[in-house]
Amino acid sequence: MLRPVYWEEGAVRLLDQTRLPHEEVWLTLTGWQEVAAAIREMRVRGAPAIGITAAYGLVLSVWGLSPGADPGPPFRAAAEGLSRTRPTAVNLFWAIRRMERAFQEHQSVGLPGLKETLLREARKIHEEDIAANRLIGEHGARLLPPGARVLTICNTGALATGGYGTALGVIRSAWVAGKLELVYACETRPRLQGARLTAWELLREGIPFKLLADSAAGWLMARGGADAVLVGADRIAVNGDTANKIGTYTLAVLARRHGVPFYVVAPTSTVDPDLEEGGKIPIEERGEAEVLSPYGCRLAPEGARAWNPAFDVTPAGLITAIVTERGVISPPYHETLSQGLA
């Protein structure tokens, strides 16, 4: 199974997702600043994968320190720097908080012991994510009818997680169970994560799919071509409002119009217990060039401007169910989500 990030001999090894699908380039990162840059530049992306990578980055902040050095300042600088990389995905902050707790509880054991403790915690975060994804896949696959035709957006597979995937993990499980007929993968403009990454993963595993222009999703549903919509999440408020890749809200509205079940698929670490509703989720806005000149190819005329929100928020009322490693959570989410987290 593909793991897009892992620890190896004092370094973070990272599959550069900006080079896919044409090249498989593995980066070797030896400083937390390099990790922060990789997250910011979307060389790693997907909420769970960002959190895991940040955890390993915090290990790097103390790994090269000499005996007798004070690990506090470099660790705190790394935690602050990594937390500034991307604002929407709550898994980033969740993982940083877990590493901070491990640091605080074990900083008195001495530097060698602290290093091993932090590495052990980062690996635990990683392994827990993979285990959660497999459970999510099992729970979600049960929701699909035999011969399901599934519509998805962005990339929610192994590349976006520690391995296996969330919404794409459900697709994997459904395929293994013999319940899946076809996947429709939205291209996911402007960075084309569906066309570049989801297609790459599905091809590797022999799962049948067709790419779909984002704007064709409504017509697909109108023709009865989709039995379910499966999407990931970067942050879920306690009332069920969900932030995900831009275009997700549009799919939710279309799914409601055409009577297609709309499922959000994410680990419980994506639920922000401190956020009451989706209007308070910080939405990252990225540079105009991603729209005007995607991957260096100028499409718009010189002088054109662009607005480039990376995420949108789907209201809880449009979500049929939220699939987590603890099971399928149904409305009313302001009651059931807190129960699912207990």
Buried (B, 14 or more C-beta within 10 A) or exposed (E): EBBBBBBEEEBBBBBBBBBBBEEEEEBEBEBBBBBBBBBBEBBBBBBBBBBBBBBBBBBBBBBEBEEEEEBEEBBEEBBEBBBEBBBBBBBBBBBBEBBBEBBEEBBEEEBEEBBEBBBEBBBEBBEBBBBBBBBBBBBBBEBBEEEBBBBBBBBBBBBBBBBBBBBBBBBBBBBBBEBBBBBBBBBBBBBBBBBBBBBBBBEEBEBEBEBBEBEBBBEBBEEEBBBBBBBBBBBBBBBBBBBBBBBBBBBBBBBBEBEBBBBBBBBBBBBBBEBEBBEEBEBBEBEBBBBBBBEEEEEEEEEEEBEBEBBBBBBBEBBBBBBBBBBBBEBEBBEBBEEBBE
